[in-house]
Amino acid sequence: MATNQERKLSKDVVKAIGAMPLWAWDPSYASLHRKALPEAIDEDDEEQSFRQFVDMGKREPNARGTGRWLVTRERNSIAIVCIGDVEEATVQGVKSYLSAFFYGRMQVELHSSFPNVHVQEDDKSISSKEKGTKKDKNAKPKDDSTLIMGSYAYSVQQANVDGELCFEVFSLFDMLAYAVDDDEKHSNPYYCVIALVNHGLCEQVDDEYLAVLGRACGDRVCVVDARHASATTKKGTHISKNSVSVTQTVAKRNLRTLLATTAHETLHCFGLDHCITWQCLMNSHQVDEHEFLFLSPLNLKKLVYAMLPPSDQTKQGNDTMLVNRYVIQRYNALGGVLKSLGFSKDATWAYRKASLVEEATKGSGGGRNVAPVSSRNNTRDHHGGGSRKKKQQRKMY
């Protein structure tokens, strides 16, 4: 067994990860997994250990019966709902990235039940089939709208943030929860629902409304600001949407942020909390020039645990060939998608990680284990979920 120094992992990190099979950590991976940037994490963030993550999955279902993060054969799909006019190529880019990210177990599809989703300002007449209800807030927003999804209408709260009207995220959750667990029909296949929103988003924190890039909640629904990302612009051109003109370079950066934020919020639906040890897609703040599209070794272990059926999970360090193969195939799939979207450096990272995992696990029938450490569950929000923000500047370009 390698020493901690050879692993380049601190004692606290080793405790957080618990058992470490070769696909989760090998010293050869160290150059790809750098320390988290100070500006990407909050002071009150704490690392969620693997054991805490597993314990969260054992919690009783919430009042709506939607449960926690456990994937079942009956619910093995991720639904995407577009609120507003989100570019089709961008939606397809998000879909392909998530399909590779949750490789092999989750189907990612556009939701077919809510065509022609649009917002109607200041119209209270369309309410005959209203399912959603406006949430009570200590400080009421300045305006609201009717969000029409097919034949249903929902009252959605808005608040003014830096001169811009933004949707209050929890009023969106009220309606999206029905797509996860309809009160009338319990047969839908969706594990979680992602709303890509062509509108600013905000959340109330201490009687103040703050802009957020995305937010998730314990009902396995999440929303993401998709206004300014584009997967189709050509070099040197400009795109204009919502009266915002951006260059191809900025649009591509915004697409990168959209991919990371969408995966980040979806992972909250799976029970993953923020990461503070490594650069990771689960860092709580988005930092433009250092946006990371991959998981830390600890969070990769959590994702593999959630993705593979219990019968496929290795026990006590026995045969790991199936998991080794899964991890390698997943990184290669991510590399292919990122290359197709124009993120060549990220594709190279994914291919490199796949190669290193293949080399480290070659001929290995088991993992190198460190005894798991018992610890209390200290996840930050008992309701589940979390928000993602830009550091310092909270609005997207």
N, C-alpha and C positions, 0 to 999 in steps of 0.2 A: 504494500500500500504506500502510495506517495505521501510525503510529508506535506503539511500545510504550506510550507515555504515553496515547495516544488509546485504546488497547486496555485500559488499566488492568490490564495483566498484567506481572508481573516477568519479568526475563530468564530466571530459572530455570524459571518456569512455561511460558514460550514454548518453551524447550528440551524440557521434558517432553512437551508436546503435539505438537510437530513441526509438520507441515503443518496449517494451520487454515482449513478451509473456512468459509463464512459460517454454515452451520447449527451449527457447533461453537462459534464465538465471534464476537461483534460487540459493540462498545461499548455498544449498547443493552441488552445482557443483564446488565450489571454490577450493576444494582440488585437483581436476582433471585438473584445468586450472591455470598453474603457469605463473609467469612473464617471458617475453621474455629474453633470454640470451643476454647480450651485444654483444657477438661475433657473434650472429646470425642475426644482423640487421646492416644496413648502417646508417651513421650519417645523410644522406639526405633523408632517408625514412620518409614518413608521413603516418599516419593512414588514410585509405580511409573509410569515413563514409558510412553508409547504403544509405543515400540519394544521395551521390555522385555516388555510384554504380548504383542506379536506374536511375539517370540522364544520366549516360553513355549509358545505354540501349536505351535512346531516341534520341541519335545522328543519324544524317543522315548516310546512308551507304557510304562506301568509294568508291574510283574510280572504283574498280573491282565489286562493287555491293554486296560484301559479308556481309556488315552490321556489327553490333556490336555483342553482346552476346546473344540476344534473341533467345530462342529455339522455333521452330515451329513444327507442326505435320509433315510437309514435310521433315524437317531435324532434325531427332532425333537420329542420330547414330554417334558414334565416331569410326573413322577408324584408324587402326594401320598398318603402313607400316614398314617393316624391311629392312634396308639398310645394306647389309653385312650379315654374318652368325651369327645371334642371336639365342641362344639356345631355342629350342621349348618350353621346360618346363618353361623357364624364361618368354617367351612371354605369355604363358598361365597364369602364375602367375600375370603378369601385367594386363592382360585382366580380370581375376576374381576380382582383387582388384578394378579396375576402375568400373566394373559392380556393385559392392557393394557401392563404393564411390558415384557414380551417380545413386543411387538406384531408380528403378521404372520408370524413364523417358527416359534414354539414353541407347540404345543398343551399346555394344562395340564389334567390329568384326575386324577380320583380313581383310585387303584390298585384294580383289581378282583380281584387274586389273593389278597389277605389280608383277607377279611372277618372280623368278630368278633375283632379284635385285642384281647387283654387280658393282664393280668399275674396270675400265680399265685404267691403268696409261699411260699417255703420248700418247694417241691414238686419233688423230683428224679426222680419216677417217670415223667414224660412226656418221654421222650428217644429214642423209637424212630426218629424221622426228624430228629434234630437235625443241622442243618448248621452252626450257629454254634459257635464255641469261645470259651471265656473267655480273655481276653488276660491275659498275665502282667504284673504290675505290681511295681515295687520295694516299694511299700507297699500291702498288700492292703486292699481295702475291707472294711467291717465286716459286710456282708451281701450276698446275691445273690438273684435271683428267676428264675423261669422265664417268659419272654415267649412266649406262644403266638400264632402267626400262622397261621390256618387249621389245616393238619395238621402244621405245623412248630413245633418248640420250640427256644428259644435260651436259653442261660445269660447273664443280664445282670447285670453288677456294679453294686452300689450303694455309696455312701459317705455318711457322716453329715456334713452341712454346716450349721452353726448349728442343730443339733438336728433337722434334717430329712433324711430319706433321699432321695438324688438318684441318678438313673441316671448311671453313668460313660459319657461320650459314645462312647468308642472301642469299647466292647463293643456299643453299638447299631450302629456302623458295620459291624462284622463281618457282621451279618445283612443290613443294607440293601444292601450291595454286591451281593448275589445278585440283587436286583431290577433293578440296572443291567446286570449282566453274568452271567447264570446260567451256571454251568459246564456244564449239560446242554442249555440252549436258548440260541441266540445270535440269536434273531429278534425280541426285544422292541424296542419303538420308543423306549425311554426314554434321553434324554440324561443326566438326573440324577433322583434321588429325594429328596423332601423328607419328613421325618417330623415331623408335628405331634404333640407329646407332652403328654399330660395328666399330667405328672409333672415334678418338679424335675430339672435337669441339672447335672452337674459335670464338671470336668476336673482331672487331677492336674498340678500345676505345682510343681516343686521339693519333692516329697514332701508337698505340701499339696493338699487337694481344695478347689477354688474353684467357686462357683456360676456358671453362664454362662447367658445367654439363648438362645444358639445356637452351633453349631459345624459346620464343614464340613471335609471331607478330600479328598485327591487322587483318591479313587475315585469322585468325583462323587456323593457322598451327603452330606446334611446333616440336622441335627436342630434343632428349635426348641421352646422351652418355650411351650406354648399354654394353660396352665392358666386364666388369669384374664381372658382377652379375651372379649368378648361383642358380637355384632352385633345383638342383639334387644331389650335392655332398654329400658324407657321412662323418660323423665325423672322423677326423683324416687323411683324404685323402687330396690330393692336386689336383687342376685343373690347366691346362696350356692352355692359350689362348692368342694369340698375343704376344707370348714369355714372358708372365707374369704368374708366378706360385704363387698361393695363397692358403691358407688353407681354410677348410670348414667354419671356423669362419669368416674369412675375406670375403669370397664369400657371406655368408649370410648377413653380414653387408652391402656389396655392393648391394645386392638385396633389402635390406631395403631402401637404398639411392635411388635406381632406382625407387621403388614404390613411394616414397615421391616426387622425382623430376618430374616424369611423371605426377602425379596428380597436382603438383605445376604449371607446364607449361600449362597443360590443363585448369586449373582454370584461368590462364591469358587469355586464349581464351574466357572464359566466362565473362571477365571484372574485375575479382578480382585483387586487387593490393596487395603489400606487407603488412605484419602485423608487428606492433612494440610493441603492448601492451602485448600480451600473447605468450607463446610457441605455435607455430602454424605451420602447414605445409606450410603456406604462408610467413614464415620468409625468408628473402632474401638469407641467407647463410645456407648451410648445415654444421652441426656440428656432427661428427660421433657418439660420445657417447650419444648425446642427440637428435638424429633424432626423429621427432615427426610426426606421421602418421594421425593426426586428425586436425580439424579446431577449431579455437577460436570461442566463442559464437557469436561474430560479423560476422565472415565469414560463420558460419553455417546459420545464418539468410539470408545472401546473396544467398547462395547455394539453400536453400529451396525456396526462391523467384524465382530463375531461373528454378528450377526443376518442381515445381507444376504449372499446367495450371492456367491461370488467374481466371477461374471459381472456382478453388479450393482454391484460396487465401482468407484468412479471412479478413474481413473489420471492422475496428473500434472496435476490440476486441470481435467480436461476436464468434459464435461457432468455437472452435479450435480443435475439436476432430479429424478431418481428418489429420491436420498437426501434432498433437501429435502422432497419430498412425504412420504416415510416418517417423517421426524422430526416434521413438523407433524401428521400423522395419529396418531402415537404419543402426543404430548402431548394431543391432543383426546380420545383414547380414555381416557387416564389421568384427565383432567378429568371425563369422564362417570362413570367408576367411583367416583372419590372423592366426587363429589356424591351419588351413590346411597347411599354408605355414611355420609353425614352429615358429611363433612369439606369444608365449603364453602370455607374459606380455601385449602385445598390445591387444590381444584378451580379456584379463581380463579387461583392461581399457574400451574397447568398450562395453562389457556386463555390466560393472558397470555403465557407463554413461546411457545406455538404461534403467537400473533399476531405477536410480535416476530420469530420466525424467518421467518414468511411475509413480513413487511415487509422484513427484511434481505436475503432471498434473491430478492425479486421481480425478475424480469428478469435474474437472474444465471445465467450458464452455467458459471461456474467459481468456485473459491475463492481466497482470498488465502493464499498459502503462505509459510511460513517453513521454511527448510531443516532437515530432521530432524537431530538430533544423536546421534552414536553414543555409547552408554554401556553400562556393564557391567550384567548382570542381577543385581539386588540384592533380589529378592523374599525375604521373610523366612523362608519355610518351604519347604524343598525337597520336602516331601511334599505341598504344596498346602494350600489351605484356611486357615481361621482362626476365631477365636472372637469373640463379641460379648458385652460385659458392660455392666452398669449402672455408672456412675461412682459411687464411694463406697458406695452401697447396691447390693448385687449381686443381691438378690432382687426379683422383680416384686411389685407390690402385690396 
